[in-house]
Amino acid sequence: LKGLDRSTYSLVGIVGHDFYGGMRSGAKGYPRFSEPSLRGPEGYLDYLRMATEKSLERCGTSKFDCLMLHNPDSIGYTSQAVWDAMSALKDIAPGPANGFTLDMIECFEKFGPLIDWAMIILNPLEPWPGQHVLPAAQKHGVDILARVVDYGGLFHDDVKPGHKFRDGDHRSFRPAGWVEHGYEKIEKIRPIAEKHGLTMLQLACQWNLAQAPVKSVVPTLIQEAHEDAKAISTKLDELAALPETNLLSPEEVELIRQIGDNTGCMALKG
């Protein structure tokens, strides 16, 4: 970002996992800042301000246009002290993992006036359970940022059956066969992308943006290990070339949802 006019882009920051004072627990990652063994409610504001300031320093900028609370635990999305602290930082949004759909809806109901944006997992192969957040977001005037629009890299078209992930890659913790199963569905969707002259990533983005409250999409950008993998710069170019007009018809949006339907793939929490 160095040298770029700050008025020409929006910058989103995320805080919530305490990698300053907490210890990583394997695949579970670092504890949330609201972990009682780390601090009580009286320390939430100081932590969030510190974490935000350090993140801004690393980014070499003075402000975020949107600040998100990343994967909050049950304390994080129910505590008035947490939301008071986030409100003091301004602006705010919860970003729970996929299974916390019910808690996110409750969060909107309790703290909707404080929330401008929320982040959910949503893409053509994971319409559920995020789709159930959308009506509540619309009701409470919350804009949605959809993450993992690439479905673990499959919509970048360089993760295919038999793909070998690097040691420690977070995707290696997924159930065996998820790439092969997802690729079968992608091949059923591909003709729609070809019809509109879209790459598979662009198709996934347009499908997400066809959902009423979704205003922004964020794929994960990873340089894959194999020799013919796409460069991250190419993936960024695809994202930047996304047509401003949505080319998908309502019928195509629904057909894609039906192909990717993953209803019941996990237990909902809350």
Rosetta blueprint (number, residue, H / E / L):
1 L L
2 K L
3 G L
4 L L
5 D L
6 R H
7 S H
8 T H
9 Y L
10 S L
11 L L
12 V E
13 G E
14 I E
15 V E
16 G L
17 H E
18 D L
19 F L
20 Y L
21 G L
22 G L
23 M L
24 R L
25 S L
26 G H
27 A H
28 K H
29 G L
30 Y L
31 P L
32 R E
33 F L
34 S L
35 E L
36 P L
37 S L
38 L L
39 R L
40 G L
41 P H
42 E H
43 G H
44 Y H
45 L H
46 D H
47 Y H
48 L H
49 R H
50 M H
51 A H
52 T H
53 E H
54 K H
55 S H
56 L H
57 E H
58 R H
59 C H
60 G L
61 T L
62 S L
63 K L
64 F L
65 D L
66 C E
67 L E
68 M E
69 L E
70 H E
71 N L
72 P L
73 D L
74 S H
75 I H
76 G H
77 Y H
78 T H
79 S L
80 Q H
81 A H
82 V H
83 W H
84 D H
85 A H
86 M H
87 S H
88 A H
89 L H
90 K L
91 D L
92 I L
93 A L
94 P E
95 G E
96 P L
97 A L
98 N H
99 G H
100 F H
101 T H
102 L H
103 D H
104 M H
105 I H
106 E H
107 C H
108 F H
109 E H
110 K H
111 F H
112 G H
113 P H
114 L H
115 I L
116 D L
117 W E
118 A E
119 M E
120 I E
121 I E
122 L L
123 N E
124 P L
125 L L
126 E E
127 P L
128 W L
129 P L
130 G H
131 Q H
132 H H
133 V L
134 L H
135 P H
136 A H
137 A H
138 Q H
139 K H
140 H L
141 G L
142 V L
143 D E
144 I E
145 L E
146 A E
147 R E
148 V L
149 V L
150 D L
151 Y L
152 G L
153 G L
154 L H
155 F H
156 H H
157 D L
158 D L
159 V L
160 K L
161 P L
162 G L
163 H L
164 K L
165 F L
166 R L
167 D L
168 G L
169 D L
170 H H
171 R H
172 S H
173 F H
174 R L
175 P L
176 A L
177 G L
178 W H
179 V H
180 E H
181 H H
182 G H
183 Y H
184 E H
185 K H
186 I H
187 E H
188 K H
189 I H
190 R H
191 P H
192 I H
193 A H
194 E H
195 K H
196 H H
197 G L
198 L L
199 T L
200 M H
201 L H
202 Q H
203 L H
204 A H
205 C H
206 Q H
207 W H
208 N H
209 L H
210 A L
211 Q L
212 A L
213 P L
214 V E
215 K E
216 S E
217 V E
218 V E
219 P L
220 T L
221 L L
222 I L
223 Q L
224 E L
225 A L
226 H L
227 E L
228 D L
229 A L
230 K L
231 A L
232 I H
233 S H
234 T H
235 K H
236 L H
237 D H
238 E H
239 L H
240 A H
241 A L
242 L L
243 P L
244 E L
245 T L
246 N L
247 L L
248 L L
249 S L
250 P H
251 E H
252 E H
253 V H
254 E H
255 L H
256 I H
257 R H
258 Q H
259 I H
260 G H
261 D L
262 N L
263 T L
264 G L
265 C L
266 M L
267 A L
268 L L
269 K L
270 G L
